[in-house]
Amino acid sequence: MAANIKNKIANCMISISIIEDHDYYRMSLVNAIKENDFFQIKGIYATAEEALECLPVNTPDIVIVDIKLKNKSGIDVILESKTNNLNTQFLMCTGFQNDEKIFSALKAGAAGYIIKGSTTAEIHDALIDLYEGGSPMSPFIARKVISLLQNKDAGTKRVDLGLSARELEVLSLLSKGLLYKEISDQLFISPNTVKNHCKNIYKRLHVQNKIEALNKFKEYNYN
């Protein structure tokens, strides 16, 4: 493995920061990265808030970030970091494998996605691949992304409902029978924000309630 890494990145040292709220797994990542001299730990954070404060002044090449943190999510970290024009790549490391979270992370700007439980060798390979311009993903995740892209292509003939991307996400989850609380958990927003999105959706679609909105959603091939 050491020779393989040496051939890939020559004499470059890749600086890594970690954002993970579970103490044991955070230290597992630290120990895995420290096993190779080509990686340098630049920051270790237990919360999104701590990371967002430190990343602008201690910017690494790559941030390994969990999606679900205690307050702000890993997706929030990516979005705010991109707003601050940080020249950093983000590798999601999480146990979540459902479509919505994958799509949300990629839309936010994540360039790679690995699953908790990955071996030390898999973590090293993912970091090198990302550093060299690749988009490391587990086979399961790759299949999900391909499916998302295919579904997106299949929907190119849809009528523009005039909704924002977030409003479409909310309406799509409503069409699957999810409650406001379940949608808020999926999208990492508050139930009140979900309610406000629904009010805007009804207004934009010129409907009075959820049933009418879902009927229009299905009518224009969004189901």
Stockholm file with secondary structure:
# STOCKHOLM 1.0

chainA/1-223         MAANIKNKIANCMISISIIEDHDYYRMSLVNAIKENDFFQIKGIYATAEEALECLPVNTPDIVIVDIKLKNKSGIDVILESKTNNLNTQFLMCTGFQNDEKIFSALKAGAAGYIIKGSTTAEIHDALIDLYEGGSPMSPFIARKVISLLQNKDAGTKRVDLGLSARELEVLSLLSKGLLYKEISDQLFISPNTVKNHCKNIYKRLHVQNKIEALNKFKEYNYN
#=GR chainA/1-223 SS CHHHHHHHHTTCCEEEEEECSCHHHHHHHHHHHHTSTTEEEEEEESSHHHHHHHTTTSCCSEEEECSCCSSSCHHHHHHHHHHTTCCCEEEEEESCCSHHHHHHHHHHTCCEEEETTCCHHHHHHHHHHHHTTCCCBCHHHHHHHHHHHHHHHHTTTSCCCCCCHHHHHHHHHHHTTCCHHHHHHHHTCCHHHHHHHHHHHHHHHTCSSHHHHHHHHHHTTCC
#=GC SS_cons         CHHHHHHHHTTCCEEEEEECSCHHHHHHHHHHHHTSTTEEEEEEESSHHHHHHHTTTSCCSEEEECSCCSSSCHHHHHHHHHHTTCCCEEEEEESCCSHHHHHHHHHHTCCEEEETTCCHHHHHHHHHHHHTTCCCBCHHHHHHHHHHHHHHHHTTTSCCCCCCHHHHHHHHHHHTTCCHHHHHHHHTCCHHHHHHHHHHHHHHHTCSSHHHHHHHHHHTTCC
//
